[in-house]
Amino acid sequence: MNDEIYMRQALALAANGAGRTHPNPTVGAVIVSEGVVAGEGWHRGPGRPHAEIEAINKAGDRCKGATLYVTLEPCAATGRTPPCTLGILKAGITRVVYASSDPNPKMSGGGIWLADRGISVTANILETEADALNRPFLYAHRLGRPYVIAKAAVSLDGKLATRRMHSQWISNEISRKHSHVLRAECHALLVGSGTLNMDNPSLTVRHAPLEGRPPLRVMFGSHAPAFRPDYNFADGEVPARLYVCHDNRHISDWQHAGVDVVRVDGIVPMLRHLVVDHRWQILLEGGGGLHAAFLEARLTDEMVLYQAPILIGGSDAVGLWQGTGVNRADEAPRLVDVRRQMFGEDQMIRGRVVYPEV
């Protein structure tokens, strides 16, 4: 029981680094000596001391014979900073308790390294809670793709736009401002060619503080659309990239406008390319076709819907899932860990997407 109590303290410390540590994980650490907290730490950003070392520095001589609680397995290799395992050994800590196993092959193995040197190691205490703090980091290293959050403003009957493709604005101003908080948490903002052409989105963060570099503007489509000088996507305010499955004559126009163009064979290769670029959490803001493609490929990991109290109707209106959908209700993806919040008369519904076993 004490292990969980102190690990929860470490998790609370780790949360202080949310949004500040990319591409490193958020990590918190607590050192307990003779039943008393002797030192605390959390990772504050790349190149800064890791949480374990910050806690060790605060605890000083009280580390001898103490227990270290840390939300991620201590690293065992040199990166921008020395390995934490060596610091733990030198400090005289005799027991280490960690939550998540480190998925980074360059840094993992710290638990085994410490155990081989006589330190007692307990793994995976509150692992689920710790994993939730670092989903983009874990997805990048375990699955080789980003964590995908799908965002949409929908009517009560699940429409993104009318039959005449009109969608501005379904949600209210409060919802739209909150969506910029989502953008600020992500490393890339993704739309399809239809949304780019119809809505001419800016895809920038305007109503929320931004830590680090701005999200990359991304469009995914079969071909590069015809270039227009009025596209906000290509105004140079933030980096932009087209992912296209086929070459065409419009590519050079986009490149001359300063937009990166990358040829890929589908959605999964695009996601792998984004991971290499350290774009580990992306916000999917496309239309019904792109949402359908991600859902049917089981690539949407979380969904945020701003549901407005209006009815659009019509079989030709744009639905959230424009693809084939499911045949039976028990085949439908479900949202779990659902949170709801009212923004004026709009209701935000947010949850992780769970797909039924095939």
Phi, psi and chi 1 to 4 in degrees:
 res  aa     phi    psi   chi1   chi2   chi3   chi4
   1 MET       -  -42.1 -179.1   60.9   69.3      -
   2 ASN   -60.4  -34.9  -76.8  -16.5      -      -
   3 ASP   -59.1  -43.3  -76.8   -8.5      -      -
   4 GLU   -68.3  -38.0  -69.7 -165.9    2.4      -
   5 ILE   -60.8  -48.8  -69.4  172.1      -      -
   6 TYR   -72.4  -31.6  -68.0  123.4      -      -
   7 MET   -67.3  -35.0 -172.3   61.4   76.1      -
   8 ARG   -64.1  -34.7  -69.1 -165.2 -171.7  -79.2
   9 GLN   -64.0  -41.0  -69.0 -174.5   32.4      -
  10 ALA   -65.2  -38.9      -      -      -      -
  11 LEU   -63.6  -40.5  -72.4  166.7      -      -
  12 ALA   -64.0  -38.5      -      -      -      -
  13 LEU   -66.0  -42.0  -71.9  164.2      -      -
  14 ALA   -59.0  -37.2      -      -      -      -
  15 ALA   -60.3  -21.9      -      -      -      -
  16 ASN   -62.3  -25.7  -68.7  -38.1      -      -
  17 GLY   -91.7    1.5      -      -      -      -
  18 ALA   -55.6  127.0      -      -      -      -
  19 GLY    82.3   -1.6      -      -      -      -
  20 ARG  -112.7  -14.2  -55.8 -178.7 -176.2 -175.9
  21 THR  -105.9   -8.7   62.8      -      -      -
  22 HIS   -54.0  134.9  179.9   74.9      -      -
  23 PRO   -88.7   11.8   34.1  -36.9      -      -
  24 ASN   -81.9  160.6  -67.2   -9.0      -      -
  25 PRO   -79.3  164.2   29.6  -35.4      -      -
  26 THR   -86.3  131.4   59.0      -      -      -
  27 VAL  -141.6  140.3 -177.2      -      -      -
  28 GLY  -126.4  153.0      -      -      -      -
  29 ALA  -143.6  144.8      -      -      -      -
  30 VAL  -134.8  133.2  173.3      -      -      -
  31 ILE  -109.3  127.9  -66.8  174.0      -      -
  32 VAL  -117.8  125.3  177.5      -      -      -
  33 SER  -124.7  120.7  175.4      -      -      -
  34 GLU    52.8   42.7  -61.6 -179.2  -13.3      -
  35 GLY    79.2    7.4      -      -      -      -
  36 VAL  -125.0  140.2  177.3      -      -      -
  37 VAL   -69.4  120.1  173.4      -      -      -
  38 ALA  -101.4  -22.4      -      -      -      -
  39 GLY  -164.2  148.1      -      -      -      -
  40 GLU  -133.7  155.5  -61.8  178.0  -26.6      -
  41 GLY  -163.3  158.4      -      -      -      -
  42 TRP  -147.9  149.2   52.8  -81.8      -      -
  43 HIS   -73.7  126.9 -175.0   43.2      -      -
  44 ARG  -102.4   -7.5  -60.5  169.5 -172.1  -91.3
  45 GLY   152.9  164.2      -      -      -      -
  46 PRO   -54.8  134.6  -25.7   35.1      -      -
  47 GLY    86.0  -14.0      -      -      -      -
  48 ARG   -87.8  160.8  -56.0  -74.0  -65.1  -82.9
  49 PRO   -56.1  142.5  -24.4   34.1      -      -
  50 HIS   -69.8  163.5  -72.6 -170.5      -      -
  51 ALA   -57.3  -41.5      -      -      -      -
  52 GLU   -61.5  -42.9  -57.9   96.0  -48.4      -
  53 ILE   -70.1  -37.9  -57.9  -54.2      -      -
  54 GLU   -62.7  -42.0 -172.2  171.1  -88.7      -
  55 ALA   -66.7  -40.6      -      -      -      -
  56 ILE   -61.8  -43.9  -73.1  169.6      -      -
  57 ASN   -62.2  -35.0  -70.0  -21.5      -      -
  58 LYS   -76.2  -34.5  -69.5  179.6 -179.9  177.7
  59 ALA   -77.1  -30.8      -      -      -      -
  60 GLY    61.0 -131.3      -      -      -      -
  61 ASP   -66.7  -17.3  -69.9  -20.4      -      -
  62 ARG   -72.3   -4.0  -70.3 -179.3  -67.5  173.9
  63 CYS   -68.5  -26.8  -73.1      -      -      -
  64 LYS   -62.9  120.5  -70.2 -179.5  171.0   54.1
  65 GLY    77.7    7.4      -      -      -      -
  66 ALA   -89.6  172.0      -      -      -      -
  67 THR  -111.1  133.3  -62.9      -      -      -
  68 LEU  -104.0  126.2  166.8   68.7      -      -
  69 TYR  -107.2  125.3  -65.9   87.2      -      -
  70 VAL  -142.0  141.8   60.9      -      -      -
  71 THR   -77.6  -14.3   58.3      -      -      -
  72 LEU  -135.3  141.3 -177.2   69.1      -      -
  73 GLU   -48.6  128.7 -179.5 -177.9    9.7      -
  74 PRO   -57.5  140.3  -25.1   34.9      -      -
  75 CYS   -73.3  148.4   62.1      -      -      -
  76 ALA  -118.0   15.3      -      -      -      -
  77 ALA  -139.3  161.3      -      -      -      -
  78 THR   -84.8  126.3  -60.0      -      -      -
  79 GLY  -117.9 -121.5      -      -      -      -
  80 ARG   -73.6  -19.4  -63.6 -173.6 -174.8 -175.3
  81 THR  -129.3  161.8   58.9      -      -      -
  82 PRO   -64.2  162.0  -20.6   32.7      -      -
  83 PRO   -64.0  137.1   20.8  -31.0      -      -
  84 CYS   -68.0  -29.9  -68.6      -      -      -
  85 THR   -58.4  -39.6   48.4      -      -      -
  86 LEU   -66.3  -40.6 -171.5   58.3      -      -
  87 GLY   -64.3  -38.1      -      -      -      -
  88 ILE   -64.3  -45.4  -67.7  166.9      -      -
  89 LEU   -62.6  -45.8 -173.9   66.8      -      -
  90 LYS   -66.0  -30.9  -72.1 -178.7  176.4  179.4
  91 ALA   -72.9  -16.9      -      -      -      -
  92 GLY    88.8   13.4      -      -      -      -
  93 ILE   -66.3  136.7  -70.4  169.4      -      -
  94 THR  -109.1  -11.1   55.1      -      -      -
  95 ARG  -142.6  138.8 -177.6  174.2 -178.5 -123.1
  96 VAL  -127.0  130.1  172.1      -      -      -
  97 VAL  -120.0  123.1 -178.4      -      -      -
  98 TYR  -128.2  161.6   67.7   82.5      -      -
  99 ALA   -96.8  -73.1      -      -      -      -
 100 SER   -88.5  142.9  -63.6      -      -      -
 101 SER   -79.3  140.0  -62.5      -      -      -
 102 ASP   -72.5  120.7 -165.9  -23.1      -      -
 103 PRO   -86.0   -9.0   34.7  -36.1      -      -
 104 ASN   -75.5  112.0 -173.6  -15.9      -      -
 105 PRO   -61.2  -22.5   21.7  -32.4      -      -
 106 LYS   -77.5  -20.8  -64.8  179.9 -179.9  178.5
 107 MET  -118.7  -11.6  -63.6  -68.7  177.9      -
 108 SER   -74.8  174.3   61.9      -      -      -
 109 GLY    92.2    6.8      -      -      -      -
 110 GLY   -64.4  -36.9      -      -      -      -
 111 GLY   -63.5  -43.4      -      -      -      -
 112 ILE   -66.0  -42.1  -65.8  174.0      -      -
 113 TRP   -58.7  -44.0 -169.7   94.9      -      -
 114 LEU   -68.5  -42.7  -68.5  168.2      -      -
 115 ALA   -62.4  -37.6      -      -      -      -
 116 ASP   -64.6  -18.3  -73.2  -14.3      -      -
 117 ARG  -106.5   19.0  -75.7  152.8 -177.7   80.9
 118 GLY    89.1    4.4      -      -      -      -
 119 ILE   -87.6  132.7  -66.6  175.9      -      -
 120 SER   -71.1  130.1  173.1      -      -      -
 121 VAL  -126.4  128.4  176.7      -      -      -
 122 THR  -119.7  126.2  -57.6      -      -      -
 123 ALA  -111.7  157.0      -      -      -      -
 124 ASN    66.5   34.0  -52.5  128.2      -      -
 125 ILE   -82.6  120.4  -60.8  -62.1      -      -
 126 LEU    57.3   41.8  -60.3 -176.9      -      -
 127 GLU   -61.5  -41.6  179.9 -178.0   19.8      -
 128 THR   -60.4  -45.3  -60.2      -      -      -
 129 GLU   -64.3  -39.7  -68.5   87.8  -23.7      -
 130 ALA   -68.8  -40.9      -      -      -      -
 131 ASP   -59.7  -35.7  -77.0   -2.1      -      -
 132 ALA   -62.7  -27.6      -      -      -      -
 133 LEU   -73.6  -21.8  -75.0  173.7      -      -
 134 ASN  -129.8   34.5  -76.1  -53.0      -      -
 135 ARG   -56.8  -46.5  -75.7 -158.9  178.8  101.0
 136 PRO   -58.7  -43.6  -24.8   35.5      -      -
 137 PHE   -61.2  -45.0  174.3   81.2      -      -
 138 LEU   -69.7  -40.5  -63.0  174.9      -      -
 139 TYR   -62.6  -42.6  -90.6   61.7      -      -
 140 ALA   -60.7  -42.0      -      -      -      -
 141 HIS   -89.0  -30.5  -71.5  -69.8      -      -
 142 ARG   -89.6  -37.4  -69.5  176.8 -179.1  171.1
 143 LEU  -109.1  -14.0  -59.5  179.9      -      -
 144 GLY    71.5   25.4      -      -      -      -
 145 ARG  -148.3  163.7   69.0  167.7  179.5   86.1
 146 PRO   -73.9  163.5  -12.1   25.7      -      -
 147 TYR   -81.5  125.4 -175.3   72.1      -      -
 148 VAL  -107.0  119.1  178.0      -      -      -
 149 ILE  -107.0  122.5  -58.0  173.6      -      -
 150 ALA   -96.3  130.7      -      -      -      -
 151 LYS  -123.6  137.7 -176.6  -89.6  -72.8 -174.3
 152 ALA  -156.6  148.0      -      -      -      -
 153 ALA   -97.8  124.6      -      -      -      -
 154 VAL  -131.0  155.2  -63.1      -      -      -
 155 SER   -80.8  175.5   62.9      -      -      -
 156 LEU   -60.9  -29.4  -73.1  175.3      -      -
 157 ASP   -97.3   22.2   51.0  -14.6      -      -
 158 GLY    75.4   27.4      -      -      -      -
 159 LYS  -100.1  140.8  -54.5  -61.6 -175.5 -177.6
 160 LEU   -93.0  -24.7  -61.9  177.0      -      -
 161 ALA  -160.5  161.7      -      -      -      -
 162 THR   -76.9  177.0   69.7      -      -      -
 163 ARG   -65.8  -18.0   60.0 -171.9  174.9   88.6
 164 ARG   -97.1   15.7  -63.4 -173.9 -178.2  -84.7
 165 MET    67.4   25.7  -54.4  -60.1  -69.1      -
 166 HIS   -91.8  127.0 -173.1  -95.7      -      -
 167 SER  -136.0   -4.0   61.6      -      -      -
 168 GLN  -104.5  108.2  -62.6 -178.7  -22.3      -
 169 TRP  -127.5  131.5  -63.5  102.4      -      -
 170 ILE   -77.2  -48.5  -70.8  175.9      -      -
 171 SER   -86.6  163.5   59.6      -      -      -
 172 ASN   -88.0  177.4   63.3   28.9      -      -
 173 GLU   -65.1  -34.4 -175.4  177.4   -0.7      -
 174 ILE   -64.2  -44.2  -55.3  171.9      -      -
 175 SER   -62.1  -42.8  -65.7      -      -      -
 176 ARG   -64.9  -37.3  -63.5 -164.3  -61.7  -86.4
 177 LYS   -67.7  -38.6  -74.6 -174.6  175.6 -179.9
 178 HIS   -64.5  -32.6 -177.7  -92.9      -      -
 179 SER   -62.5  -23.1   71.3      -      -      -
 180 HIS   -73.5  -24.9  -76.3 -100.9      -      -
 181 VAL   -63.8  -41.8  175.4      -      -      -
 182 LEU   -60.8  -46.2  -76.1  179.0      -      -
 183 ARG   -57.6  -41.5  -73.5 -176.8  173.1 -176.8
 184 ALA   -65.1  -23.4      -      -      -      -
 185 GLU   -84.0   -8.5  -65.2  171.8   -3.5      -
 186 CYS  -109.4  162.5  -66.5      -      -      -
 187 HIS  -103.0  -12.2  -50.0  131.3      -      -
 188 ALA  -154.8  147.2      -      -      -      -
 189 LEU  -118.9  121.4  -48.4  176.0      -      -
 190 LEU  -114.7  130.1  174.3   62.1      -      -
 191 VAL  -132.4  168.3  -62.9      -      -      -
 192 GLY   -98.7  175.7      -      -      -      -
 193 SER   -65.2  -31.7   56.3      -      -      -
 194 GLY   -64.7  -46.2      -      -      -      -
 195 THR   -64.1  -40.3  -61.7      -      -      -
 196 LEU   -59.8  -43.3 -177.6   65.9      -      -
 197 ASN   -74.6  -43.1 -176.8   52.9      -      -
 198 MET   -80.0  -42.4  -64.1  -63.1  -61.3      -
 199 ASP   -99.7  -18.8  -64.9  -14.1      -      -
 200 ASN    46.3   56.9 -168.7   16.0      -      -
 201 PRO   -70.7  151.3   29.3  -36.1      -      -
 202 SER   -81.3  -34.6  -64.7      -      -      -
 203 LEU    53.2   51.2  -61.4  179.8      -      -
 204 THR  -127.1  165.1   54.7      -      -      -
 205 VAL   -97.3  117.2  177.3      -      -      -
 206 ARG  -123.4  -18.5  -59.9 -173.2  -66.2  -81.5
 207 HIS  -126.4   28.0  -58.3  -68.8      -      -
 208 ALA  -153.5  148.5      -      -      -      -
 209 PRO   -66.7  145.6   22.5  -32.0      -      -
 210 LEU  -119.9  121.1 -175.3   63.2      -      -
 211 GLU   -95.2  128.4  -63.5  -79.4   -7.4      -
 212 GLY    76.8 -160.0      -      -      -      -
 213 ARG   -72.2  151.6   60.6  179.2  177.2  172.3
 214 PRO   -69.9  157.9   26.1  -34.4      -      -
 215 PRO   -62.6  143.8  -15.4   25.2      -      -
 216 LEU   -73.4  133.7  175.1   72.1      -      -
 217 ARG   -77.5  131.2  -67.6  166.6  168.5  162.5
 218 VAL  -134.2  134.6  176.2      -      -      -
 219 MET  -120.8  134.6 -172.5 -139.3   79.0      -
 220 PHE  -116.8  132.4  172.5   77.7      -      -
 221 GLY  -163.6  169.5      -      -      -      -
 222 SER   -63.5  -44.9  175.6      -      -      -
 223 HIS  -132.8  162.2  -60.2   83.0      -      -
 224 ALA   -72.2  128.3      -      -      -      -
 225 PRO   -70.8  162.4   25.1  -31.7      -      -
 226 ALA   -59.2  134.4      -      -      -      -
 227 PHE   -77.5  140.4  179.0   78.0      -      -
 228 ARG  -126.9  135.3  -63.3 -161.1  -36.8 -111.1
 229 PRO   -62.1  -21.1  -22.0   32.8      -      -
 230 ASP   -88.3    3.7   67.3  -34.3      -      -
 231 TYR   -64.4  121.0  -88.7  132.3      -      -
 232 ASN   -63.0  -30.4  -65.7  -41.4      -      -
 233 PHE   -54.1  -31.9 -170.3   91.3      -      -
 234 ALA  -111.1   24.8      -      -      -      -
 235 ASP   -81.4   -3.7   64.6    8.4      -      -
 236 GLY    82.2    0.5      -      -      -      -
 237 GLU   -65.5  -39.8 -175.9  174.9  -16.8      -
 238 VAL  -138.2  160.2  -63.1      -      -      -
 239 PRO   -60.1  147.8  -21.1   31.7      -      -
 240 ALA  -138.5  149.1      -      -      -      -
 241 ARG  -145.9  134.6 -177.8  178.2  -59.6  157.6
 242 LEU  -100.5  131.0  -61.2 -174.9      -      -
 243 TYR  -107.4  120.5  -74.4   99.5      -      -
 244 VAL  -128.3  148.5  -63.0      -      -      -
 245 CYS   -88.8  -19.9  -62.2      -      -      -
 246 HIS  -138.9  148.0  -55.3  -75.1      -      -
 247 ASP   -76.3  150.9  -64.1  -32.7      -      -
 248 ASN  -156.8  179.1   67.5    2.8      -      -
 249 ARG   -72.8  -13.0   59.9 -172.4  176.5   85.3
 250 HIS   -82.7  -14.1  -59.0  -55.1      -      -
 251 ILE   -58.4  -44.4  -73.0  177.7      -      -
 252 SER   -63.0  -32.8   60.1      -      -      -
 253 ASP   -63.5  -42.4  -65.4  -26.6      -      -
 254 TRP   -66.7  -40.4  -73.3   96.5      -      -
 255 GLN   -65.0  -39.0  -69.1  172.3  -33.0      -
 256 HIS   -64.3  -26.0  -70.5  152.5      -      -
 257 ALA   -84.8    3.6      -      -      -      -
 258 GLY    90.4   12.1      -      -      -      -
 259 VAL   -94.8  130.9  175.2      -      -      -
 260 ASP   -72.2  136.5 -171.4   20.8      -      -
 261 VAL  -123.6  126.0 -179.1      -      -      -
 262 VAL  -125.4  129.7  178.6      -      -      -
 263 ARG   -88.2  125.6  169.2   85.0  155.4   73.6
 264 VAL  -133.8  164.8  -67.8      -      -      -
 265 ASP  -100.1   11.9  -68.1  -32.0      -      -
 266 GLY   154.6 -174.2      -      -      -      -
 267 ILE   -66.2  -44.9  -68.9  175.3      -      -
 268 VAL   -61.9  -46.1  171.8      -      -      -
 269 PRO   -59.9  -34.7  -26.8   36.2      -      -
 270 MET   -62.6  -45.2  172.9 -170.9   67.0      -
 271 LEU   -63.5  -39.1  -65.2  178.1      -      -
 272 ARG   -64.5  -37.5  -70.8  173.9  178.8  160.5
 273 HIS   -65.6  -38.9 -169.7  -86.4      -      -
 274 LEU   -65.5  -36.5  -74.2  166.7      -      -
 275 VAL   -63.0  -42.6  158.8      -      -      -
 276 VAL   -60.4  -31.5  172.7      -      -      -
 277 ASP   -85.5   11.2 -166.2   24.8      -      -
 278 HIS    62.5   27.0  -73.9  165.2      -      -
 279 ARG   -94.7   86.0  -52.0  -70.9  179.2  168.4
 280 TRP   -97.1  -11.3  -68.5   -7.4      -      -
 281 GLN  -136.3  121.2 -179.5  159.4  -75.4      -
 282 ILE  -120.9  149.2   68.1  172.3      -      -
 283 LEU  -108.3  116.5 -171.7   63.3      -      -
 284 LEU   -87.3  113.8  176.0   59.2      -      -
 285 GLU  -118.7   22.1  -59.3 -164.0   36.8      -
 286 GLY   -77.3 -171.7      -      -      -      -
 287 GLY   -89.2 -169.3      -      -      -      -
 288 GLY   -62.2  -32.3      -      -      -      -
 289 GLY   -68.2  -43.7      -      -      -      -
 290 LEU   -71.0  -40.6 -163.9   58.6      -      -
 291 HIS   -59.1  -41.8  -79.7  -65.5      -      -
 292 ALA   -61.9  -43.5      -      -      -      -
 293 ALA   -61.2  -41.1      -      -      -      -
 294 PHE   -71.1  -42.3  -89.5   77.5      -      -
 295 LEU   -65.1  -43.0  -73.6  166.8      -      -
 296 GLU   -70.9  -23.7  -70.0  169.1   11.2      -
 297 ALA   -89.2    0.9      -      -      -      -
 298 ARG    58.8   43.3  -62.7 -179.8  166.8 -134.0
 299 LEU  -112.5   -6.0  -68.9  170.4      -      -
 300 THR   -85.2  120.7  -63.1      -      -      -
 301 ASP   -97.7  -26.7  -57.2  -57.9      -      -
 302 GLU  -149.3  150.5 -173.4  173.4  -15.7      -
 303 MET  -132.3  137.6 -173.7  161.0  -76.4      -
 304 VAL  -125.9  114.5 -178.8      -      -      -
 305 LEU  -114.7  131.4  -60.5  177.2      -      -
 306 TYR  -102.7  102.7  -61.5   94.9      -      -
 307 GLN   -96.7  117.6 -171.7  179.3   50.6      -
 308 ALA   -93.8  149.2      -      -      -      -
 309 PRO   -81.9   56.9   31.7  -35.4      -      -
 310 ILE  -131.6  158.3   62.3  173.0      -      -
 311 LEU  -118.8  128.0  -66.0  165.0      -      -
 312 ILE  -100.8  -46.1  -70.1  177.4      -      -
 313 GLY    69.1  174.7      -      -      -      -
 314 GLY    94.2  130.2      -      -      -      -
 315 SER   -70.1  -18.7   59.0      -      -      -
 316 ASP   -93.9   -3.7  -66.8  -26.4      -      -
 317 ALA   -68.4  158.0      -      -      -      -
 318 VAL   -83.3  118.3 -179.3      -      -      -
 319 GLY   -91.3  164.7      -      -      -      -
 320 LEU   -63.2  -37.3  174.9   64.9      -      -
 321 TRP  -119.5   93.6 -171.2  -23.3      -      -
 322 GLN   -84.3   -3.6  -72.9  -69.7   95.1      -
 323 GLY   -81.3 -155.7      -      -      -      -
 324 THR   -74.7  -22.0   57.0      -      -      -
 325 GLY    69.8 -159.3      -      -      -      -
 326 VAL  -110.1  159.6  -60.8      -      -      -
 327 ASN   -86.0  -31.5  -65.8  -42.6      -      -
 328 ARG  -133.6  152.2  -63.2  165.3   47.2   89.2
 329 ALA   -61.4  -33.4      -      -      -      -
 330 ASP   -76.7   -1.7   58.2    7.7      -      -
 331 GLU   -96.4   -1.5  -63.3  173.2   -8.4      -
 332 ALA   -78.2  139.8      -      -      -      -
 333 PRO   -62.5  149.8  -13.6   25.4      -      -
 334 ARG  -124.4  153.1  -60.9 -177.6   63.8   85.9
 335 LEU   -93.2  134.5  -62.9 -170.7      -      -
 336 VAL  -123.2  166.9  -60.5      -      -      -
 337 ASP    51.2   47.1  -59.6  -29.3      -      -
 338 VAL   -75.0  134.6  176.3      -      -      -
 339 ARG  -120.2  141.9  -71.0  171.0  -78.2  163.9
 340 ARG  -127.5  142.1  -65.7  177.0  174.1   85.8
 341 GLN  -148.9  137.8 -174.2  173.5   -7.4      -
 342 MET   -91.4  132.1  -62.4  -57.8  -62.9      -
 343 PHE  -119.0   92.9  -64.7  128.0      -      -
 344 GLY    64.2 -125.1      -      -      -      -
 345 GLU   -92.5   -7.0  -66.5 -173.7  -19.3      -
 346 ASP   -79.3  149.1  -71.1   -2.8      -      -
 347 GLN  -116.2  123.7  177.5 -177.4 -149.8      -
 348 MET   -89.4  129.6 -176.2 -163.9   74.3      -
 349 ILE  -119.6  121.6  -56.1  170.0      -      -
 350 ARG  -132.6  132.0 -178.4  171.9 -171.9  172.1
 351 GLY  -165.4  162.3      -      -      -      -
 352 ARG   -79.4  145.7  -69.0 -170.7  -60.3  108.4
 353 VAL   -92.8  127.7 -177.7      -      -      -
 354 VAL  -118.1  127.2  173.6      -      -      -
 355 TYR   -99.9  140.4  -61.7   90.9      -      -
 356 PRO   -67.1  152.3   23.5  -32.0      -      -
 357 GLU   -64.0  139.9  -66.1 -175.9    8.7      -
 358 VAL   -80.2      -  178.2      -      -      -
